[in-house]
C-alpha cells in the first residue's frame, strides 16, 4: 500500500490544508473531500485522517450533517481487513470513525435523552451498575468463546462500541462512557427501570385506564406494515417510529464490514438511526443478505416477569445487531436474536426475506417471519399466510402470539379495560384492516404510514394518539411525543439497499406543523425548530 508523504490532517484539526498540492492521480484509491475521513495505520497505531477518503485504509467514510435541512444526517462507513486484521479490529475502526464524525451530535443527543429520562440520584447508579456488569459479562464471555461464530459477532459489536467511545473522546473528552452506554441502551432502559425498581412496575390491579394509556404512550413505540400488491407484483415494507420528539437527532447510516469472516452473512446494512446509536432502535434495517427487519415495541404488563431480568444476558441492541449480521432467513434471525434474551426492550420483530419473493408468482413459505419477546418467553413463526390471504401484515404494539399476549399481561389489560386494548380491536388494528388492503402503489403505502385523521376518523374518536402516525402534541394534554418519522422500501429498492425516509411529525389531512416554540421547556438541543416533511432517498454511497 502506497503511503502519502503529506496528509490532510489529524485528529483535532478543524480546518485542513495541504502544505503543497498533491496529484491524487498517483493514488487512484485516495481522494480529498470536505465530508470524509479515514482510519489509517501509523507508528502510534490507528488514527483518523480528516478530509481524506483512502480506500486502502482499514476504515473510511463520509458524513453529511444535513439534520437541519432534511431532518437526517447521512453516514457512510466502509471498514475492511487490509492486512488480515481480526474482525474485531475492523469493527473497532468503524466505531472510531463514526464517533469522530458525529461527536457533536452525540453530545447533543445525550443531553436531550438524559434530560428526558431525568433519573434520580438514587436510580442512576443502580442503572449504571447493571450496564457495567452486563458489558463486562458480554466482553468476558465473548473473549473465552472466540471460536464460536456467535460470540465472535458479539465481540465485533462490543468492539464497535469501544471504537465509538474512543472516537468521541478524541473530539470531546467531556462525553462520558455513560453517555454512549445510555444512548445505545435507550430501548432497554424502558424495561430496566421497571426491572430494577419494583415500585416502577405496572400493576394492572391498581391501574386506571388513563394510567395504562399514559404508559403505552410513553413506552409503546411505532407502527409497521408489510404489504404485497394484489397480483404479487411488488412487496412494500415500512415503519413509523413513536417516542419523544426530543429523540429526533437522526442519522441514516450505511455500514459495510468486509472481514472475510464466513459467519457474517450481511456485510452491509442500511438503517434509520440516531446520533450515538450503533443500532436502529426503531427498528428499520435493509440488509445485504436480502433480509429487511422491522420492529414495534410490546409492553410488559406482567410485573413478575421482570424478576427474570439479569445482567448475564445480551441487551436488545446487541442481539439484534448479531442476528442482522449472521442470519440468512427469518428462522435463523429468530434463533440468533433470542439467545441470551435480556427481557429488555420487548418487541415484535418482522423479518422479510426478499430472496424468496418472485414478482407475479405465489408467495414462498418463510417470506415473513414474526418474532415476539418477553422476559423468559419467545414466540416465533412463519406468518406468510397473512400476506397470501389478506395482502398485508400490520404491527401496532400489541402481541400477536397467544402465549406472548397472555403472559405479557396484555390479555388481562383487554379484559379489564375493554377491546381497544386487544390485538383484534386496537384502534390501529381497525384502521389497518380498513385501509391497508387497498394499497396498490408505493405512494399509497407511504401515505398509510403517515396517516392521522383523528378529527374525522371514527376509529380515532377525536384522539390524535389513535392513528397510524400519532400526534401527542395535538392532544388535550399535549406533549412533544408521538410518531416522528416514516421509512419505507420496496422489493427492488431493498435489493440495492435503498429506501425512503421522512423525519418529522405527520401533516396528514392538513394537520398543523409542529414547532418547538410551543414546547420550549422540553429538551431539544441541536434540533431544528421545525421539520422538513420530505421523503429523502437513502442509498449507500461507498
Buried (B, 14 or more C-beta within 10 A) or exposed (E): EEEBEEBBBEEEBEEBEEEEEBEBEEBEEBBBEEBBBBBBBEEEEBBBBBBBBBBBBBBBBBBBBBBEEBBBBBBBBBBBBBEEBBBBBBBBBBBBBBBBBBBBBBBBBBBBBBEBBEBEEEBBEBBBEBBBEBBEBBBEBBEEBBEBBBBBBBBBBBBBBBBBBBBBBBBEEEBBBBBBBBBBBBBBBBBBBBBBBEEEBBEBEEBEEEEBBBBBBBBBBBBBBBBBBEEBEBBBBBBBBBBBBBBBBBBBBBBBBBBEBEBBBBBBBBBBBBBBBBBBBBBBBBBBBBBBBBBBBBBBBBBEBBEBBBBEBBBBBBBBBBBBBBBBBBBBBBBBBBBBBBBBBBBBBBBBBBBBBEEEEEBEEBBBBBBBBBBBBBBBBBBBEBBBEBBBBBBBBBBBBEEBBBBBBBBBBBEBBEEBBBBEBBBBBBBBBEBBEEBEEBEBBBBBBBBBBBEEBEBBEEBBBBBBBBBBBBBEEBBBBBBBBBBBBBBEBBBEBBBBBBBBBBBBBEBEEBBBEEBEEBBBEBBBEBBBBBBBEBBBEB
